[in-house]
Amino acid sequence: MPGTAPALLGDMKPVVSVKELMHDMIDPASDFVFDAVGTIIINNHREEIQPRTDADWDRIRFGAVTMAEGVYLLKIPRPFTPPGDNNNSEGPEAPELSPAQIKAKVDMDPVLWNAKIEALRNVNLEVLELVKKKDIDGLWQAEEDLDQACENCHVEYWYPGEPALLRKLDRRLEELYGKRTSQIGMEPPSSKKEPPKK
């Protein structure tokens, strides 16, 4: 029929679960954006992390493209975890949802699931525009936007509820900054980042 969109060539079949897709593709790609700008203090010496070369900007673009395209793979129906992996969902006040609980939430409101996907994709489209302009200051806000998009989805589908979120964030901050702070003097994260001085 004229005017209709052509069908895809073959069915799209998932290879891995949502958890594995996040672990093996989307999360590693996010590091290229999260690590693009920052501040490190070593022996009272303040160092601003920012892209300085074309290769630096290429890495940020790689991360944003991988996430922007990869997040759409979450629209393909697939298991939420590998077989036998129930997340940390057992026992009273379990901090994480089980795969069955996640599936029930998505099945109940697929529009919300797609909205979370689009929000993450949109942040990465924003990052691609910043790369084109080589806008270092904009990357600071993009990091915040990316973190917010990720956490909004995780709170909904992975570890809902503020107590669980705070426990998870505490563990993550300890992993990121606990040993490193004492070893190299990295500043702990603050609620407000300051752009590097030009």
C-alpha positions as CSV (number, residue, x, y, z in Angstrom):
1,M,0.0,0.0,0.0
2,P,1.5,3.4,-1.0
3,G,2.4,5.7,1.9
4,T,3.0,2.9,4.5
5,A,6.3,2.5,6.2
6,P,8.4,-0.5,4.9
7,A,8.7,-3.5,7.2
8,L,12.0,-4.3,8.9
9,L,14.0,-6.9,7.2
10,G,13.4,-9.8,9.6
11,D,12.4,-9.9,13.2
12,M,14.5,-8.2,15.9
13,K,15.5,-10.8,18.5
14,P,17.3,-9.9,21.7
15,V,20.6,-11.5,22.5
16,V,20.8,-10.5,26.2
17,S,18.6,-9.4,29.0
18,V,17.9,-5.7,30.0
19,K,20.4,-6.1,32.9
20,E,23.1,-7.4,30.6
21,L,22.4,-4.8,28.0
22,M,22.8,-2.1,30.6
23,H,26.0,-3.7,32.0
24,D,27.7,-4.5,28.7
25,M,26.7,-1.5,26.5
26,I,24.7,1.4,28.0
27,D,26.5,1.8,31.3
28,P,30.1,1.6,29.9
29,A,29.1,4.0,27.2
30,S,27.8,6.5,29.8
31,D,31.3,6.7,31.3
32,F,32.5,8.6,28.3
33,V,30.0,11.3,29.1
34,F,30.2,11.2,32.9
35,D,34.0,11.3,32.8
36,A,34.1,14.2,30.2
37,V,34.4,17.0,32.8
38,G,35.3,17.1,36.4
39,T,37.7,18.3,39.1
40,I,40.4,16.2,40.8
41,I,42.7,17.4,43.6
42,I,46.0,15.6,44.1
43,N,48.4,16.8,46.7
44,N,46.6,20.1,46.9
45,H,46.9,20.5,43.1
46,R,43.6,21.1,41.4
47,E,43.2,19.6,38.0
48,E,40.2,20.3,35.7
49,I,39.2,17.4,33.6
50,Q,37.8,18.5,30.2
51,P,38.0,17.5,26.6
52,R,41.1,19.2,25.0
53,T,41.7,17.2,21.8
54,D,39.6,16.0,18.9
55,A,40.2,12.5,20.3
56,D,38.6,13.6,23.6
57,W,35.6,14.9,21.8
58,D,35.4,11.7,19.7
59,R,35.2,9.6,22.9
60,I,32.3,11.7,24.2
61,R,30.5,11.4,20.9
62,F,31.1,7.6,21.0
63,G,29.4,7.4,24.3
64,A,26.5,9.6,23.4
65,V,25.9,7.8,20.1
66,T,26.1,4.3,21.7
67,M,23.6,5.3,24.4
68,A,21.2,7.2,22.1
69,E,21.0,4.2,19.7
70,G,21.5,1.5,22.3
71,V,18.7,2.7,24.6
72,Y,16.2,2.0,21.8
73,L,17.1,-1.7,22.1
74,L,15.2,-1.6,25.4
75,K,12.0,-1.3,23.3
76,I,12.6,-4.8,22.0
77,P,10.8,-7.3,24.4
78,R,13.5,-9.2,26.3
79,P,14.0,-10.7,29.8
80,F,14.9,-8.2,32.4
81,T,17.6,-10.4,33.9
82,P,19.5,-13.5,32.9
83,P,18.0,-16.9,33.8
84,G,18.2,-17.5,37.6
85,D,19.1,-13.8,38.4
86,N,16.4,-12.4,40.7
87,N,18.2,-9.2,41.5
88,N,18.6,-8.4,45.2
89,S,14.9,-8.9,45.6
90,E,14.6,-11.6,48.3
91,G,13.8,-11.1,52.0
92,P,12.0,-8.4,53.9
93,E,12.5,-4.8,52.6
94,A,14.5,-6.1,49.6
95,P,16.2,-3.1,48.0
96,E,15.6,-4.2,44.4
97,L,12.6,-5.4,42.4
98,S,12.5,-8.9,41.0
99,P,12.3,-9.5,37.2
100,A,8.6,-10.4,37.6
101,Q,7.9,-7.2,39.5
102,I,9.7,-5.1,36.9
103,K,7.8,-6.9,34.0
104,A,4.5,-6.3,35.8
105,K,5.2,-2.5,36.1
106,V,6.2,-2.3,32.4
107,D,3.2,-4.3,31.3
108,M,0.9,-2.1,33.4
109,D,2.2,1.1,31.9
110,P,4.3,0.7,28.7
111,V,3.9,4.4,28.0
112,L,5.9,5.2,31.1
113,W,8.6,2.7,30.1
114,N,8.9,4.3,26.7
115,A,9.0,7.8,28.2
116,K,12.0,6.9,30.4
117,I,13.7,5.5,27.3
118,E,13.0,8.7,25.3
119,A,14.3,10.9,28.2
120,L,17.6,9.1,28.2
121,R,17.9,9.2,24.5
122,N,17.1,13.0,24.5
123,V,19.9,13.7,26.9
124,N,22.4,12.0,24.6
125,L,21.0,13.9,21.6
126,E,21.8,17.0,23.7
127,V,25.3,15.7,24.3
128,L,25.8,15.2,20.5
129,E,24.9,18.8,19.9
130,L,27.4,19.9,22.6
131,V,30.1,17.9,20.9
132,K,29.4,19.6,17.6
133,K,29.8,23.0,19.3
134,K,32.6,21.8,21.6
135,D,30.7,23.3,24.5
136,I,32.6,22.4,27.6
137,D,30.4,24.4,30.0
138,G,27.3,22.6,28.5
139,L,28.8,19.3,29.4
140,W,28.5,20.0,33.1
141,Q,24.7,20.4,32.8
142,A,24.5,17.4,30.5
143,E,26.2,15.2,33.1
144,E,23.6,16.3,35.6
145,D,20.8,15.6,33.1
146,L,22.2,12.2,32.2
147,D,22.5,11.3,35.9
148,Q,18.9,12.4,36.5
149,A,17.6,10.4,33.5
150,C,19.3,7.3,34.6
151,E,18.2,7.6,38.3
152,N,14.6,8.4,37.3
153,C,14.4,5.1,35.5
154,H,16.3,3.1,38.1
155,V,14.1,4.4,40.9
156,E,11.0,3.4,39.0
157,Y,12.1,-0.1,37.8
158,W,15.1,-1.2,39.8
159,Y,15.3,0.1,43.4
160,P,12.1,2.1,44.0
161,G,11.6,3.9,47.3
162,E,13.8,6.6,48.8
163,P,15.4,4.3,51.5
164,A,16.5,1.8,48.9
165,L,17.8,4.6,46.7
166,L,19.8,6.2,49.4
167,R,21.4,2.9,50.4
168,K,22.3,2.3,46.7
169,L,23.7,5.7,46.3
170,D,25.7,5.4,49.5
171,R,27.3,2.1,48.2
172,R,28.0,3.7,44.8
173,L,29.6,6.8,46.3
174,E,31.8,4.6,48.6
175,E,32.8,2.6,45.6
176,L,33.7,5.7,43.6
177,Y,35.2,7.9,46.2
178,G,35.8,6.0,49.4
179,K,39.3,4.6,48.7
180,R,40.1,7.0,46.0
181,T,39.5,10.0,48.2
182,S,42.0,8.8,50.8
183,Q,44.5,7.7,48.1
184,I,44.6,10.6,45.6
185,G,42.6,13.3,47.3
186,M,39.7,13.4,44.9
187,E,37.0,15.7,45.9
188,P,33.7,14.0,46.9
189,P,30.8,14.9,44.7
190,S,28.9,18.1,45.6
191,S,25.3,19.0,44.8
192,K,26.5,21.8,42.5
193,K,29.5,21.5,40.1
194,E,31.4,24.5,39.1
195,P,32.5,24.8,35.5
196,P,36.2,25.0,34.9
197,K,37.6,28.5,34.9
198,K,38.7,29.5,31.4
